[in-house]
């Protein structure tokens, strides 16, 4: 084989490897981006709804708007169940909110507040676990890309 063909073949192989490395990198970044976005969106919404319900619960004895806001955010939370035991906790919360008497007692408020804290804790734990999984996947992607990059450099040295 002539030198010109070897150089052309070597450059072609290096170009192909660099292209594959770029495609692999973009794929990993997109995958991690989607995973992170999903983690934050669903769990953040649950935390936001629970926070709004806590604020409504603080003012529930003072005005009727608070009771409406509490039920409205509860309905939103029921549409946003993403974790394993969140459905049961939300169902318990719904029962406790439905059983609130007209002059709300402190015991009723405490029960609803405990349910809300459980929902918040479930979602915070989920965020931590999923973030840890995403960090592990990012580290794996970095190792994979490093290995492919080293192979590219070794092939370039051979050529």
C-alpha positions as CSV (number, residue, x, y, z in Angstrom):
1,X,0.0,0.0,0.0
2,X,1.3,3.4,-0.9
3,X,2.0,6.0,1.8
4,X,-0.7,8.3,0.4
5,X,-3.4,5.6,0.7
6,X,-2.2,4.9,4.3
7,X,-2.4,8.5,5.2
8,X,-5.9,8.8,3.6
9,X,-7.1,5.7,5.4
10,X,-5.6,6.8,8.7
11,X,-7.2,10.2,8.5
12,X,-10.5,8.6,7.5
13,X,-10.5,6.3,10.4
14,X,-9.6,9.1,12.8
15,X,-12.3,11.3,11.4
16,X,-14.8,8.4,11.9
17,X,-13.7,7.9,15.4
18,X,-13.9,11.5,16.3
19,X,-17.4,11.7,14.8
20,X,-18.5,8.6,16.8
21,X,-17.0,10.2,20.0
22,X,-18.9,13.4,19.3
23,X,-22.2,11.5,18.7
24,X,-21.6,9.4,21.9
25,X,-20.9,12.6,23.9
26,X,-24.0,14.4,22.7
27,X,-26.1,11.2,23.4
28,X,-24.9,11.1,27.0
29,X,-25.4,14.8,27.6
30,X,-29.0,14.6,26.2
31,X,-29.8,11.5,28.3
32,X,-28.5,13.1,31.5
33,X,-30.3,16.4,30.7
34,X,-33.6,14.6,30.2
35,X,-33.2,12.6,33.4
36,X,-32.4,15.7,35.5
37,X,-35.3,17.6,34.0
38,X,-37.8,14.9,34.8
39,X,-36.4,14.5,38.4
40,X,-36.8,18.2,39.1
41,X,-40.1,18.9,37.4
42,X,-42.3,16.2,39.0
43,X,-40.8,16.3,42.4
44,X,-40.5,20.1,42.5
45,X,-44.2,20.4,41.6
46,X,-45.2,18.1,44.5
47,X,-43.1,20.2,46.9
48,X,-44.6,23.4,45.6
49,X,-48.2,22.1,46.0
50,X,-47.4,20.9,49.6
51,X,-45.9,24.3,50.4
52,X,-49.0,26.1,49.1
53,X,-51.2,23.7,51.1
54,X,-49.1,24.5,54.3
55,X,-49.6,28.2,53.7
56,X,-53.3,27.7,53.2
57,X,-53.5,25.6,56.3
58,X,-51.9,28.4,58.3
59,X,-54.7,30.8,57.3
60,X,-57.6,28.3,57.2
61,X,-59.3,29.6,60.3
62,X,-59.2,33.2,59.1
63,X,-60.8,33.1,55.6
64,X,-62.6,30.8,53.2
65,X,-60.2,31.4,50.4
66,X,-57.6,29.4,52.2
67,X,-59.8,26.3,52.3
68,X,-60.4,26.7,48.5
69,X,-56.7,27.1,47.9
70,X,-56.0,24.0,50.0
71,X,-58.4,21.9,48.0
72,X,-57.2,23.3,44.7
73,X,-53.5,22.4,45.5
74,X,-54.7,19.0,46.7
75,X,-56.3,18.3,43.4
76,X,-53.1,19.4,41.6
77,X,-51.1,17.0,43.9
78,X,-53.4,14.1,43.1
79,X,-52.6,14.6,39.4
80,X,-48.8,14.7,40.1
81,X,-48.3,11.4,42.0
82,X,-44.9,10.0,40.9
83,X,-43.4,8.1,43.9
84,X,-44.2,4.7,45.2
85,X,-46.0,5.5,48.5
86,X,-47.0,9.0,47.5
87,X,-50.4,7.8,46.3
88,X,-51.3,6.4,49.8
89,X,-50.1,9.5,51.6
90,X,-52.0,11.8,49.2
91,X,-55.2,9.6,49.8
92,X,-54.7,10.0,53.5
93,X,-54.3,13.8,53.1
94,X,-57.5,13.9,51.0
95,X,-59.4,12.1,53.7
96,X,-58.0,14.5,56.4
97,X,-58.8,17.6,54.3
98,X,-62.3,16.4,53.6
99,X,-62.9,15.8,57.3
100,X,-61.8,19.3,58.4
101,X,-64.6,20.8,60.5
102,X,-65.9,24.3,60.1
103,X,-64.2,25.7,63.1
104,X,-60.9,23.8,62.4
105,X,-59.3,22.3,65.5
106,X,-55.6,22.3,66.2
107,X,-55.6,18.4,66.1
108,X,-57.0,18.4,62.5
109,X,-54.5,21.0,61.4
110,X,-51.7,18.9,62.9
111,X,-52.9,15.8,61.1
112,X,-53.0,17.5,57.7
113,X,-49.6,19.1,58.4
114,X,-48.1,15.7,59.1
115,X,-49.4,14.3,55.8
116,X,-48.0,17.3,54.0
117,X,-44.6,16.8,55.6
118,X,-44.7,13.1,54.6
119,X,-45.3,14.1,51.0
120,X,-42.5,16.6,51.1
121,X,-40.1,14.1,52.7
122,X,-41.0,11.5,50.0
123,X,-40.2,13.9,47.2
124,X,-37.0,15.2,48.8
125,X,-35.8,11.7,49.3
126,X,-36.6,10.9,45.7
127,X,-34.8,13.9,44.5
128,X,-31.7,12.9,46.5
129,X,-31.8,9.3,45.2
130,X,-32.4,10.2,41.6
131,X,-29.7,12.9,41.7
132,X,-27.3,10.3,43.0
133,X,-28.3,7.9,40.2
134,X,-27.8,10.7,37.7
135,X,-24.4,11.5,39.1
136,X,-23.4,7.8,38.9
137,X,-24.5,7.7,35.2
138,X,-22.5,10.9,34.5
139,X,-19.4,9.3,36.0
140,X,-19.9,6.2,33.9
141,X,-20.4,8.3,30.8
142,X,-17.2,10.2,31.6
143,X,-15.2,6.9,32.0
144,X,-16.7,5.6,28.7
145,X,-15.8,8.8,26.8
146,X,-12.3,8.7,28.4
147,X,-11.7,5.2,27.2
148,X,-12.9,6.0,23.7
149,X,-10.7,9.1,23.6
150,X,-7.6,7.2,24.7
151,X,-8.3,4.6,22.0
152,X,-8.5,7.5,19.5
153,X,-5.2,8.9,20.6
154,X,-3.5,5.5,20.5
155,X,-4.8,4.9,17.0
156,X,-3.6,8.3,15.9
157,X,-0.2,7.5,17.3
158,X,-0.1,4.2,15.4
159,X,-1.0,5.9,12.2
